[in-house]
Amino acid sequence: MSEAVHLQRATPDAAPLLRNLLELYVHDLSAIFPVEIGPDGRFGYERLALYWSEPATRHAFVIRRGERVAGFALATRGSPATDDPADLDVAEFFVLRAHRRAGVGRDAAFALWDGMPGRWIVRVSEANRAGLAFWREVVRAYTSGRFGESARPALPGWRILSFTTRAAAARSGGDA
Ligand SMILES: CC(C)(COP(=O)(O)OP(=O)(O)OC[C@H]1O[C@@H](n2cnc3c(N)ncnc32)[C@H](O)[C@@H]1OP(=O)(O)O)[C@@H](O)C(=O)NCCC(=O)NCCS
């Protein structure tokens, strides 16, 4: 069986799957951020429904490794870190623990960026040491080092990585 990593665009019938994966993701991140679980034992993720009601600006994908569910990626058109509404933003990104350190996140991120050409923003908290190491390495590899990294006074404690995808850079004859 092929172990190839691919992104599957999430249709509304994948909402329960994503809702469950988001619980695991938020629980992981609760080691870093102060997130309270609800009285029903769930963290919840209210914005999930917007990924189908606002399809022009929100994109949800299930990450599959072969046929198996390996994680998810949520992306938005427009980033909280920039003013350009055309910028693409990695809103949430998660690989299940059983699939980590096998290149799944790297392959999924490459597929995400290849599939949606443009200028991308990746926001990552300095407190998320694994996430920061991951994004720095994967963005560096994807762009051959042609990316920007900055901090924003409005987002203390966060690093902002930005770059233009290979396809978009080739079209405009430029780069990040
Ligand atoms: C961060 C995350 C997506 C990485 O997924 P992954 O599939 O394990 O990543 P990959 O195997 O593709 O890693 C690619 C490279 O990133 C770096 N990297 C990945 N995880 C790392 C870690 N825990 N510590 C240090 N570097 C890491 C390494 O350079 C790695 O290459 P290597 O394994 O050959 O050394 C995953 O750990 C995760 O879902 N974490 C919880 C949610 C999260 O933090 N998401 C990001 C929010 S900003």
The ligand as a MOL file (V3000), in Angstrom:
LIG
                    3D

  0  0  0     0  0            999 V3000
M  V30 BEGIN CTAB
M  V30 COUNTS 48 50 0 0 0
M  V30 BEGIN ATOM
M  V30 1 C 4.7710 20.3930 14.1560 0
M  V30 2 C 4.2400 19.1320 13.4530 0
M  V30 3 C 3.1760 19.5530 12.4580 0
M  V30 4 C 5.3980 18.4480 12.7240 0
M  V30 5 O 4.8780 17.3730 11.9380 0
M  V30 6 P 5.8220 16.1330 11.4880 0
M  V30 7 O 5.0980 15.3580 10.4700 0
M  V30 8 O 6.3020 15.4140 12.6870 0
M  V30 9 O 7.0640 16.8970 10.8180 0
M  V30 10 P 8.1210 16.2880 9.7790 0
M  V30 11 O 8.4160 14.8530 10.1090 0
M  V30 12 O 7.6720 16.5880 8.3860 0
M  V30 13 O 9.4100 17.1720 10.1410 0
M  V30 14 C 10.1690 17.8800 9.1570 0
M  V30 15 C 11.3440 18.5240 9.8680 0
M  V30 16 O 10.8750 19.5330 10.7830 0
M  V30 17 C 11.7000 19.5240 11.9800 0
M  V30 18 N 10.9180 19.0550 13.1240 0
M  V30 19 C 9.7100 18.4280 13.1060 0
M  V30 20 N 9.2980 18.1580 14.3630 0
M  V30 21 C 10.2820 18.6160 15.1860 0
M  V30 22 C 10.4560 18.6140 16.5940 0
M  V30 23 N 9.5310 18.0670 17.4110 0
M  V30 24 N 11.5770 19.1560 17.1060 0
M  V30 25 C 12.5270 19.6990 16.3090 0
M  V30 26 N 12.4340 19.7330 14.9580 0
M  V30 27 C 11.3120 19.1890 14.4130 0
M  V30 28 C 12.8450 18.5490 11.6770 0
M  V30 29 O 13.8760 19.2690 11.0150 0
M  V30 30 C 12.1480 17.5750 10.7200 0
M  V30 31 O 13.0700 16.8600 9.9120 0
M  V30 32 P 13.7820 15.5210 10.5230 0
M  V30 33 O 12.7170 14.6670 11.1460 0
M  V30 34 O 14.3880 14.8840 9.3030 0
M  V30 35 O 14.7890 16.0090 11.5280 0
M  V30 36 C 3.6630 18.1250 14.4910 0
M  V30 37 O 4.6340 17.8850 15.4830 0
M  V30 38 C 2.4000 18.6090 15.1580 0
M  V30 39 O 1.3070 18.4410 14.6250 0
M  V30 40 N 2.5410 19.2380 16.3640 0
M  V30 41 C 1.3890 19.6980 17.1520 0
M  V30 42 C 0.6220 20.8150 16.4690 0
M  V30 43 C 1.5090 21.9710 16.0850 0
M  V30 44 O 2.3690 22.4510 16.8360 0
M  V30 45 N 1.2610 22.4680 14.8710 0
M  V30 46 C 1.9360 23.6300 14.3350 0
M  V30 47 C 1.2430 24.8320 14.8570 0
M  V30 48 S 2.1530 26.3130 14.4170 0
M  V30 END ATOM
M  V30 BEGIN BOND
M  V30 1 1 1 2
M  V30 2 1 2 3
M  V30 3 1 2 4
M  V30 4 1 2 36
M  V30 5 1 4 5
M  V30 6 1 5 6
M  V30 7 2 6 7
M  V30 8 1 6 8
M  V30 9 1 6 9
M  V30 10 1 9 10
M  V30 11 2 10 11
M  V30 12 1 10 12
M  V30 13 1 10 13
M  V30 14 1 13 14
M  V30 15 1 14 15
M  V30 16 1 15 16
M  V30 17 1 15 30
M  V30 18 1 16 17
M  V30 19 1 17 18
M  V30 20 1 17 28
M  V30 21 1 18 19
M  V30 22 1 18 27
M  V30 23 2 19 20
M  V30 24 1 20 21
M  V30 25 1 21 22
M  V30 26 2 21 27
M  V30 27 1 22 23
M  V30 28 2 22 24
M  V30 29 1 24 25
M  V30 30 2 25 26
M  V30 31 1 26 27
M  V30 32 1 28 29
M  V30 33 1 28 30
M  V30 34 1 30 31
M  V30 35 1 31 32
M  V30 36 2 32 33
M  V30 37 1 32 34
M  V30 38 1 32 35
M  V30 39 1 36 37
M  V30 40 1 36 38
M  V30 41 2 38 39
M  V30 42 1 38 40
M  V30 43 1 40 41
M  V30 44 1 41 42
M  V30 45 1 42 43
M  V30 46 2 43 44
M  V30 47 1 43 45
M  V30 48 1 45 46
M  V30 49 1 46 47
M  V30 50 1 47 48
M  V30 END BOND
M  V30 END CTAB
M  END
